[in-house]
């Protein structure tokens, strides 16, 4: 049986169940992943210890069963930790001192999708340039020895240990009594959030808290403003102090102020940077500079921190964080990674730290965010182009008088009163343009100019 190579992405393995992600693919992924860990992590010295978790999609049980079959045929010792958020999975890998882990999930994608997030020891992600190509090639070849013996499976549940660990990182006694609205989006955070709230003194409203990964109310993707309407309305109706929206597998979060203003991910990165650098000046902050506001760089530097720019993608953020021993890293999409959480993201840990920030300030959330809204932004604009490389070359030539040109992710062009990034999509014939300026009129003119440039090739 042929496996669709398109399921192997830069950060994970993902596709439409049965059309692209098949039980046979799951079995091969289990075997290929185990071989990769056996060779690269263990130097063939012993059988791997692997943690497996899954989300609650209808297709997850079958995919998990076939994944387990593949791992067992490679003599792995598997600890099946059951239903989980992705951050709980990362915690489980570390808590159990496993050699690697597999999370069966398609994150925020619609119900017809499923996939796998792969990690090495320490919950270090496997993605483009860090093992994904080797695993893909092994899966596509599909040649495996007939197993002469099987591995073992045991079960564990680490939900309470995970919550204990989160609460050891944050002094929850300092969180003031606030009105808070949570939009779980019928995702996996609903498994753990109620148990965490039992430890906090908050007046809470939970929206769409039942786990139903057909996502009957809205897509569990808080980066999309259109998914936040009910949260916004409820915050205003309840006179809440703050709101939080989570994605499907619980590794991303977006927060909303008492006025119903949905705070962009890059502004949240700046807020977190200020928080960490107050007590840890000189530390490094990693972020995806291609999509982020200039205010992130400015606030990091103003607070005495060191800027580390990264490509878009949480695997790249984490790679830089580990290399630089950065205290915090963030992505516009809402991935916020913490050094004391294995250089990984936890939406619940980010939520707790945002509640601490609000509790330690006299200002309401809107007032805290306002100083960071210095510039006007286009957001990410997607443009269809037939020849992405040629279009990028034309951009560089056209803006040859720029003050600065950077090639960290696509190309970034900097002028005094505006700046922008153009980067190609990994999977589609698109260019993604993000522009920011000091004034709205400048933004509108310059955005029109570059759109005309790339469209008229």
N, C-alpha and C positions, 0 to 999 in steps of 0.2 A: 504493500500500500504506500502510495506517495504522500508525503507530508508537505503542506503548503509552506514554502520558505518565508512568506510574508508575515507569518505570525511572530517572527523573531524581530523585536523592536530594539530601539536604542537602550531602553530602560527595563524592559520586561518581555514576556511572551504573552500575546493577546490576539484574540480573533473571535469570529462568530462560532458559537458552539455547533458542532457537527459539520458545518460547511468548511470551517478552517481549523478549529480546535476540536480534535476528535479523541475518543478514548485511546486509539492506537498512538496518537501523538503524545498523550499523557504518559503512557507506558514507556515510550522511547525517551521522553524527557527525564523520567525517573532514572532510567538506566544511564543515560548520558551525563546527567548531573552527578550521580554517584561516582561514575568513573572520573569525572573532572575533579571532584573533591578528593577522591582517593589518591590521585596523582599529584595535584597541585598543592593541596593542604597537608596531606598525610604522608607524602612521599612513598606510598604503597606499603606503609608500615603496619596498618591495621584496618579493620572495617570501619567505615564512617558512622558517626552518630549524627543523625539527621532529625530535625524537628519539622513536623508538618502541621499546618493549620489550614482552615478554609473559611470562606464567607458562606452566606446562606442562600446563594443562588440555587435554583432548581437543578442546574447541571453540575454543581460542585461535588455532590456525593459520588457520582460515577467517575468524574475526573480524578478525585482524590483516591478512589479505590484502584484505578489503573496506575496512577502515580506510585502508590504504595507497592503495587505488584512489581513495578519496575525497580524500585529501591530494594525490595526484598530479594529480587533476583540478582542483585549486585551485593548481597550479603550485608546490607546496611542494618544497623540497629536504629530503629525508628521510634521516636516518641511522638505519638499522635495527640496533639493538644486541642483538637476539636475546633468548634466554631470560635472565630476570633476576629478582631481588628488586625490590620497589618502591624501597627505599633506593638500590640500585645505579642504578635509573632516575633518581632525583633527582640522584645524583652525575653521571650521564652528561649530563644537561641542563646542569649547571654547567660540567663539564669541557670540553664541546664548545661552550660559550657559545651554546646554542641559544635560539631565541625561545619555545619551548614544548615540551611533551612529552605523550605519551599512553602509559600503561601499561595493557595488556590484562590484567585480573585481576578476580577476585571475592574476593580476600583469603582469609578463613577459611571462606567459605560453602561448602556442599556442592558436589559435582562438577557437578551440573546447572546451577549458576549460572555466569555470567560477567559481565564489565562492563569499565568504563574509568575510570581515574583521570586527570584532566586537570590540567595545570600550565602556568602562564605562565613567562616568563623567570625564571631563578633558582630554579626549582622551587616558585614561589609557587602554592598550590593554587587551583583554580577550583571553587567550590561555591556554596551559597546566598548570594546577595548579592554574589558576586564573579565573575559571568559565567555561572553555570549557567542562569539563566532565559533569557538571550539565546540561548545555544546550544540549549537545549530548544525555544524558539519557532522557531528556524530549522530545526531537525530536523523538527518537527511540520508546518511548512508544506511542506517538501519541494520547494521551488521553487529550482532551481539552473540557472545558464546552461550551455549546452552548451560543454564546454571546447574552446578553439581550439589549445591546446598543453598538454603534460604537464610535470610536475615531474620530479625525478630521485631515485634511491635509491642510497645507498651503504651498506655494512655495516661494522660495527666491533664490537670486543669489548673492554670496559673493565674486566673483572673484576680483573686484576692492578693496574691503576691505582687502582681503588676500594680494594683492600686496602692499597696503598701509602699512600693518603690517610688511611685509618682509623688506620694505624700511625704516621702523622705527627702525629696528634692526641693519641695516648696513648703514653707511654713504656713500651712493652711489656717492656722489660728489668726493670722494677720489679714485674712480676707474678710472684709466687712459685710454686714448684711445688706444685700442689694436685691433689686428685682431683676431677674435675668430670664431671657427667653432663649430656648434652644430649639433649633430646627435640625432634627436628626435625619430627615429625608428618607426615613424607612431603611436606613443603612445600619451597618454593624455597630456603630457607636451606641445604639439602643441596647446592646447586650451589656454594656458596662457603665454607661452614664448614670443610671438610677442608683447604682451601688456607690458611685463616687459622691453623688449629691447627698447621700445619707451622712457623709462626713463633713458637709459644709452647712453653714447657716445662711442660706439664701432663700429668697422667695422666688420660686421657679415655675415656669410654664414650659412644657415639652410639647413640641409640634412633631407629628408624624414619627412617634417614638417606637411604634411596632415595627419589628423587622419584617420587611416584605421587599425582596430585591427584584420584584417586577416594577418597583418605583411607581406606585399608582398615583402619587400626588404631584411629584415633579422629579426631574433628573437630579440625582444627588451630586451636583457639581456646583459648589458655591462660587466658583469664579465667574459663572454666568449670572448676570444681574437679574435675568428673567426668572430665575429659580428662587429669588429672595422676597417676592412680593408679600407672601403670607407672613413671613418673619417681620418684615417692615411694618405691616399693618398691625400685627400683634404687639410689637414693641410700643407703638404709639398708643394703642388702645389700653394697654396695661400700665402705661407710664413707666416702662422699664428703664433701667439704667444702661443696659447693654444687652446685645444679643449675639448668638453664635450659630453659624451654619456649618455642618460637617459634610464631608463627602462620603461615598459609599463604603469605603473600607477603613475610614477613620484615621487616615494619615494627613488629611488637609482640613483646615478650618479658616473661616472668614468671620470677622467680627463687625458688628453694626452698632452705631452710637444710639443714644436715646432719642435723637431726632429722626432715626431711620436711615442715616447715612451709612452706606456700605463701604467700608474702608478697603482700599486696594491693597494687594499683597505687598507691594514695594513700600507703601507708607507704613505698614505693620512691621516690615523689616527695619525701617528707620527707628520706629518706636522701640522695638526690641533691642536694637543696637545701643540706643541711649540708655536703656535700662541696665544692660550688662556692663557697659563701659563706666557707669557711675561708680561701681564697686571694683571694676577690673580694668583700669585704664591701661592702654598699650596693647590690649588683646586684638586679635584679628577677627574680622567679620567678612564672611563669604556671601556673595549674592550674584544673581544672574544679571549682569550689567546691561545686557542687550535690551531688556524690556523694562529695566528699573528706572525710576526717576533719578535725576541728578541729586535730588535731596538726600538720597541714601548715602552717597559718597560724602556730601557736605556734612551731614549729621555725624557720620562715623568719625570724620576728621575733626570736627568741632568738639566731639566728646573725647578726643585723645586716642582713638582707635586706629587700626591699620586696615585699609581696604584691600580685599582680595577679590578680583573679578573672575567670574566663571562663565562658562557656556550655560545655556538653558538646559535644564534637566537635572533631576535630583541626584542621579548617580554621579554627575560631574561635580555638583555642589559638595556631596559627601566625600568625594575623592580629594578635593581641595582642602576640605576641613581636616581630614586625617593627615594629609601631607603637612599642613601648616599648623596643626593642633589648634584650630580656630575655636573660639568659645561658642560661636553661633553662626548659622548659615541659613539663608532663606531664598525662596523663589516666589516670583509674582503669583504663581498659581496657588500659593497657600501652603507649600511644604516649608515648615520651619524646623530646622534641625538643631539639636542641642548637644554640646560636647558631653554633658553628664548623662545623656541618654544614648550613649553608644554612637555619637555623631549621626544620629538618626532623628526622624520626625515622630512626634506624638501629638495629635490634635488636642488631646486632653491635657497634656503637660503645657502646651502653648496656651490653652484656655486658662489654666490655673495661673500661669505667670501674667497673663493679661489682667486677670482679676486682682492679682497682687499690685500691678502697676496702677490700676484704678483705685485700689484701697489706700495706696500710699500717697496719693495726690489729692489735693483739695479740689482740683478741677474735674468737671464732668468729661466724659469721653470726647464730646465734640470739641471742647476747649483744648484737650490734649493733642488732638489730631490737627487742629487748625494751623499751627506753625509749620507743619510739614507740607501743607498744600501751597507751595510757593510758585509752582509752575503749572501751565496748562498742557494737557497731554492728549494725544490722538487715540490712545489705547492701541491695541494691535490691529492693524489693517491688513487684510489678506488680498493679494493681487494675483490673478492668474497670468502666468507667463509661459511661453513655450520653451524658451532657452534661459534657464535660471543663471547659469554662469555668465552668459553674454550680458544679461541685464545687470548683474553685479559689476562687471567690468565697466559698463557704460556709466553706472552711478559714480564709480571712483574717478573716471575721467572727467565727468561733468562737474564734480565738486572738487577739482584738483587744488583750488585755492583755500580749502578748509584749514582751520587752525590745527586740527588734529584728525588723523585717520587711524582707526584701530581695527584689528582683524581677530579679535577674541572669539566672536561668534558672528559669521557673516562679515559685514563691514559697518563700522560706526563712524559717522561723520560729525565733527564738532565745529560750530561757529559760535560767535559771541552771544547771539540772541536766540539761537535755536540749535538743536542737535537731534540726530536720529540714528536708528539702526535699521539695516536691511539684512535679513537672513533668509536662506532658502529653507523650505519645508523638507523634512527628511523623506516624506512619503508621497507628496503631491506636487504637481507643477505650479507651485505657489511661491511668491515672495511675501514675507511677513515684515511689515514696516511699522516701527514704533517711533513717534516723533514727540518732542517736547519743546516748549518755547517759553520765553518770559512773558509774552503777550499773546492774546487770542488771535489778533489780526495777523501777526507774524506766522503763527502756527497754521492758520487757514491758507495763507498764500503759499508757504513753503511746502505744505502737504500736497496742495494741488499741483505744484510744480513737479514734485518727484513722482506723483501718480501718473502724470502725463508722460514723464520721461520713460518709466518702465512699461507703460501700456503701449507706447508708440514705437516699439522696436521694429 
